[in-house]
Amino acid sequence: MTIRTAICCDRCDNVFTSDRREARGELTKRSHEAGWKSIGVNGVWENICDEHDSTA
């Protein structure tokens, strides 16, 4: 079994992952390059996929 780091959208069931091993920070950077956002909402970070980004 292989366990990979993934980023889940907080507004739907979409998941951003990679087919290679990488640190969480690198995966976050790549998700942002792919159109995902990480925003602070009332002191809590939310991950939002490109389909649910209302700022686009």
C-alpha positions in Angstrom: 0.0 0.0 0.0 1.2 3.5 -0.8 0.2 6.5 1.3 0.3 9.9 -0.4 -0.1 13.4 0.8 -3.3 14.9 -0.5 -5.2 18.2 -0.3 -9.0 17.9 0.1 -11.4 20.7 -1.0 -13.3 22.0 2.0 -16.4 22.7 -0.2 -16.7 19.5 -2.2 -15.2 16.0 -2.5 -12.4 17.0 -4.9 -8.9 15.9 -3.9 -5.5 17.2 -5.2 -2.7 14.7 -5.1 0.4 13.7 -6.9 1.8 10.5 -8.3 5.1 11.2 -6.7 6.3 11.6 -3.1 6.6 15.2 -2.0 6.4 17.3 1.1 3.1 19.0 2.1 4.5 22.4 1.3 5.5 21.4 -2.2 2.1 19.8 -2.8 0.4 23.0 -1.6 2.6 25.0 -4.0 1.6 22.7 -6.9 -2.1 22.9 -6.0 -1.9 26.7 -6.1 -0.2 26.5 -9.5 -3.1 24.3 -10.7 -5.7 26.9 -9.6 -6.5 25.8 -6.0 -6.6 28.4 -3.2 -5.9 28.3 0.5 -7.7 31.0 2.4 -8.1 32.0 6.0 -11.7 32.1 7.2 -12.2 33.1 10.8 -8.8 31.9 11.8 -9.1 28.5 10.0 -7.4 27.7 6.7 -9.7 26.3 4.0 -8.5 24.6 0.8 -10.7 25.4 -2.2 -10.5 23.7 -5.5 -10.6 25.5 -8.8 -14.3 24.6 -9.3 -15.4 26.4 -6.1 -13.1 29.4 -6.1 -15.5 32.4 -6.0 -12.6 34.9 -6.5 -11.7 33.6 -10.0 
